[in-house]
Amino acid sequence: MVRATLRPEIQSTVERMLLDRIEQLPPKVSMAVMVMESDSLAIRAYAGSADFRDGKRFNHVDMVRGVRSPGSTLKPFL
């Protein structure tokens, strides 16, 4: 048995937010989101790219799992 920790309501909200904002980005630029519950470390939402159907924005790349520099990790907290 596989136990998933995603929450459908949070996942839907994240997907809508990405689709609502993707057109504000320059061409060939995308975005990704992972929502994690801090106390349990459970993943509540996961979107590796903004629109999996949009090949112009490198939809096949899971940007959540992409390797980043330590500085990129700190940006959301600064």
C-alpha positions in Angstrom: 0.0 0.0 0.0 1.2 3.5 -0.9 0.2 6.3 1.5 0.0 9.7 -0.1 0.2 12.9 1.9 -1.0 15.2 -0.8 -4.1 17.2 0.0 -6.4 17.5 -3.0 -7.6 21.0 -2.0 -4.1 22.3 -1.6 -2.9 20.6 -4.8 -5.8 22.2 -6.8 -5.0 25.6 -5.4 -1.3 25.4 -6.2 -2.1 24.2 -9.8 -4.6 27.1 -10.3 -2.1 29.6 -8.9 0.6 28.5 -11.3 -1.7 28.6 -14.3 -3.0 32.1 -13.3 0.5 33.5 -13.1 2.5 31.7 -15.8 1.7 34.2 -18.5 3.3 37.0 -16.4 6.7 35.3 -16.9 9.0 35.8 -19.9 9.0 33.1 -22.7 10.9 29.9 -21.8 10.6 30.6 -18.1 8.5 28.4 -15.8 7.9 27.9 -12.1 7.3 25.1 -9.6 5.9 24.7 -6.1 6.2 22.2 -3.3 4.2 22.7 -0.1 5.5 20.9 2.9 4.0 20.8 6.4 6.8 22.0 8.7 6.1 19.9 11.8 5.6 16.5 10.0 7.5 17.2 6.8 4.6 15.8 4.9 4.3 17.0 1.3 0.8 18.6 0.8 1.2 19.8 -2.8 3.7 19.2 -5.6 3.9 20.7 -9.0 7.2 20.3 -10.8 6.3 22.7 -13.6 3.6 25.3 -14.2 1.8 23.6 -17.1 2.8 20.1 -18.0 1.2 20.7 -21.5 3.5 23.7 -22.4 6.6 22.4 -24.1 7.9 26.0 -24.7 8.4 26.3 -20.9 10.3 23.1 -20.5 7.3 21.2 -19.0 9.2 17.9 -18.9 11.6 19.2 -16.3 10.7 18.6 -12.7 12.0 21.9 -11.3 11.2 21.0 -7.7 13.9 18.3 -7.8 16.4 20.4 -9.7 19.8 21.0 -8.1 20.2 24.6 -6.9 22.9 26.6 -5.3 22.6 27.3 -1.5 21.7 30.9 -2.2 18.6 29.9 -4.2 17.5 27.8 -1.2 17.6 30.9 1.1 15.8 33.4 -1.3 12.3 32.6 -0.1 13.3 33.4 3.5 15.1 36.7 2.7 
